Amino acid sequence: MNFQRMTNIMIAVLMITLPATLTAGESSLLLGTWSFIGDPVDHSPGTYGVLGLTNGVSDRLEVSTFMLLQMTPELLSGVHLGSGLGFSLLSPRSAAAPDTTSYVSAYVDTGVLIDLQEASRAGFSMDERWVSLYVRLTPLALGTMDYGGREKLGSFGLLYTPGEKSFGFFWNPILYDYYL
């Protein structure tokens, strides 16, 4: 495994979200679960734990940087890095918004997911087999910064891997933002 290249990739993903992190009016610790469903690409099946940071960019936009760590069936056998941009569909997500925030909302997110095992196997060459793009819908989100936390329930999404020209699905039973 080429750790220098893996480090460079991690830094690049973090640099994408750094401007939002530095100007964020609020930040939260992101915790949750992630599972790939019928994914024809080489994503390891099982349940992954999600650990990351979510930062507010505006009253409806947020940026997330996260890591997926495989929990089952084999602990830490799969690791992914991700970054995404989310949009609140039903109401402003921030107390800084001119309108009062609602306790209930829905979100749509889009972003990139990097499979570190596949990247290592490919020698970190830019052949796009280890980079996936995703779109996720969260039909129910409860809470905001005003309430100290937010639960996103029943999220599901579509994953596209350009190098394999294939689609897969994933779901997040629960994602929790604990506001810092």
Summary of the structure (lengths in Angstrom):
residues: 180
radius of gyration: 16.2
end to end distance: 35.0
largest distance: 50.0
contacts: 588
relative contact order: 0.21
helix: 17%
strand: 51%
